[in-house]
């Protein structure tokens, strides 16, 4: 079956999950009977990042792709609060509580994959399957520039938070300009032709200029605090992951810490249900060329879901 035919047969429903400070928006693909795979996107992306991949996966598997807080159509954190990666671990736990899931199966990319690996290492009994694409831990900050990096992050957060406290509409652009800004903002990792999948959930119509659009994500996510994870703690985290794990690394990535990867790969391979695959492509290979990863992911899901998630 051609991918276009598969896409036509795969439908989704927009869903909203209520959380203490607001809501999480998402796209529930496929069956809504039983527990779905939870799909977590990358930094400054949204649930649309999986739009080309999910139609190529087994149609009997339900997948809930969410917009993380401050992204896409989900609520922002309250004014005055900085986004921390660990906060997003809490968000997944809250979603599990809302749906009464005792365990969660995760498909994740980039920032979402970092969140998933942290969750699986801290609460190994709560994650029964994990698929991570191109990232698994925060980028290491060297001892020489750590304070400079944190100064920049905090200073940027204060500026963005102050902007959020006023009612001025953000700058607006033509649709074509929005596409270009996503393309350049991704450091050309997202193909121009695929940027529309991200733009769709990240923009709103301008009230001042009806023919223009503005980016509606919370600008504070640009100043997200990655936390402090020394390598010893990362190794300990990875060693605690016990569920089936599939990790896919893109060849042409700019968001990957090569220096410690071989050591971490040795730790992950101690898990007898760990799989590693390298594929040709950019950091957003799953969006640009989903056929390069869909077969790998489908085989992994069909191999492990019978003994893990209730689908």
QUIDALIN-V690869 format. One record per helix or strand of 2 or more residues. SS is the DSSP state (~ for helix, > for strand). FROM is the first residue (numbers start at 1). TO is the last residue. If there is no record, write none. Layout:
# QUIDALIN-V690869
SS:FROM:TO ; SS:FROM:TO
This chain:
# QUIDALIN-V690869
~:3:9 ; >:12:19 ; >:22:29 ; >:37:40 ; ~:47:54 ; >:63:66 ; ~:85:99 ; >:104:109 ; ~:111:122 ; >:127:133 ; ~:146:164 ; >:172:173 ; ~:175:185 ; ~:192:194 ; ~:196:202 ; >:203:205 ; >:213:215 ; ~:219:223 ; ~:231:239 ; >:244:252 ; ~:258:268 ; >:274:282 ; ~:285:288 ; ~:291:307
